[in-house]
Every structure is written in structure tokens, then in C-alpha cells.
């Protein structure tokens, strides 16, 4: 803010009326020539930064992270299935031996704990492997914004509050990290897990339960979007 006040003071004290008009005219021209990018263009540019063509190391990290995500979700789906086998093993039939009555539930409990630990381990490894990809994309976006800002002419900096731009850029950089984490670590894995669970339900219980599950998920998504949009109005106010 002090820097912006100094620039305003400089313009008022040391610029002639002609120079002031020229600065205002240049700023207006820049505003007219500025084109707002659409959401599709921003998304396309964002995913290009996540998939660098010339860097095989980062591409390999993406494949490994996706594999770990799929493996973690497969293990996560197996947890209730193993838990079902544990419950069945605790109610043995009269024909089973005493050794099986003791060892089978214990073995299944150990397998249950190992699967839960494996799912958590896969998720943590996925975060570690993919973190370099995200940080590289954030670093390149920060550098591009920094170079673009400093390549603008003097009239841009004299006619605008460039200190406010710093906060906006910082929010945008943090938004990249948030969007990446939400999209790749929450939305896509959740869709994959829901599809996997629905496929298991369709094979085990029939397609009636598949329709019920799909209807429930769609109703939840529609309700969540509606409530979020309704709540956003109050936050803006």
C-alpha cells in the first residue's frame, strides 16, 4: 500500500496534465484489449502444466500416482468384504474343527488390519509421489505470472494498485494446489470407488440395488450443489 501511495503521489506531483491523460488513456486501452479467458481455456492450460511433454520423470510420477490411487481404492473396497468373512467365521458350523474355529477368525482379523494399513499406505505414497508434480506446476505458474507482470509497461503499474495484485496472485497459486488436491485426490478416486462398489453390488445383489445406489448418489450430488449455491449468496453478502 505504501508503494501504491508513493506512485499516486509521484503521478500527482511530477506528471503534467498531458502525461496524466496519456497514462489514463493507455490504461483504458489495456483494459479494452484485455480478454478474459474462459473456464475451458484455463482448465486446458492448467492440465498442460500438469503433463509436461518433455519431462518423462514427471509423467512417470503421474502414472505411479494413478496406480497407487487405484490400488488404494481396490484395497479400501475389500475392507467390508473381509469384515463380512470375519463375521461369518465367528459363527462356525458344527462340522468345523476346533482349530479352524480359532485360526480362521484370527487370520481374517490380521488380513483386515493389513488391508486397512495397505490402503492408508497407498494413499500416503500417492501423495508423496504426486507432490513434486503439483509443486512443479505451481512453480511454473508463479514464474509465468511474475514474468508477465514485470513485462507490462509503466502505465499499468502507475494506474493500478499492484500491491493488491500480489494478494490476488498468491490466492491463485494456492488455488492451484487446492484444485489439484480436490480433483485428483478426492473427486476422481471417489467416482472410481463408487463405480467399483456399484459393480460389486450389481454382481452380488442384482441390478435393482445398482439403480438404488445410482439414484442415491445423483440425489446427493444435486442436493449438495443446490445447498452450496444457496449458501454462497450469504457469503458474498
Secondary structure, 3 states (H helix, E strand, C coil): CHHHHHHHHHHHHHCCHHHHHHHHHHHHHHHHHCCCCCHHHHHHHHHHHHCCCCCHHHHHHHHHHHHHHHHHHHHHHHHHHHHHHHHHHCCCCCCCCHHHHHHHHHHHHHHHHHHHHHHHHHHHHHHHHHHHHHHHHHHHHHHHHHHHHHHCCHHHHHHCCHHHHHHHHHHHHHHHHHHHHHHHHHHHHHHHHHHHHHHHHHHHHCHHHHHHHHHHHHHHHHHHHHHHHHHHHHHHC
